[in-house]
Amino acid sequence: MDTPHVVPPVHARIVEGLERIATALKSDDWVRAQTVGLNPTQLAILRALDTRDGGMGVKELALLLGVSQPTTTDSILALERKTLVEKRGDPADGRAVRVVITGAGRDAVRSGDAAPGAVARATAALEDEDQEQLLVQLISVIRQLQEQGSIPIQRMCVSCRHFRPYAHTDAARPHHCNFVDAAFGQQDLRIDCRDHETADPSIRAATWMVFEKDRSPQPPGD
Ligand code: SF4
């Protein structure tokens, strides 16, 4: 018996934990998608398009969902047959096509997401403070994935040109969003904001430094 003498490193056990959660999320996705007669990739495409009024290109969708372009193309064709999406010319590029959600597609997203999944219920059961800490730690991991080029830039506050971390002295609402010109708290940090605009790399790095520095506990005597 190796436990507890040979313990895998913390990061390896965190990945084990994330794998368990990913399995539960996959199961939630299947249940939701089947409710509206789709598969999880098709519902994920509708969800992505639901918050992007200008639609998305096929390559952009494939990158966001982490699936191949042929799989994305097949899913879009199936959604088009069900009149849940439609293709339109790209005003910025005469040869490109944008995929846009229809009213029926938005209805499908609402129906699919109506019942919270098991992971949403388990997360909601945590104390408020624990939810906030988990949110911030997840943002840190997602940002690392972006920085190492494993995933595209996500629509998070920490990569947004409108984000001013710790612009206010109010501990409950220290951050500022220039887009809506309002203060907000750590628990309101966004991971997928429809109003997000990607900041330049140097601004993103500077913003992250302020966010990291000011959220870290200060050593005694500082
Ligand atoms: S626009 Fe959205 S992502 Fe950007 S700072 Fe405001 S809330 Fe955050």
Residues whose N, C-alpha, C, O or C-beta is under 5 A from the ligand:
A	BS01	SF4	R155 M156 C157 C160 H162 F163 C177 F179 R190 C193 D195 H196
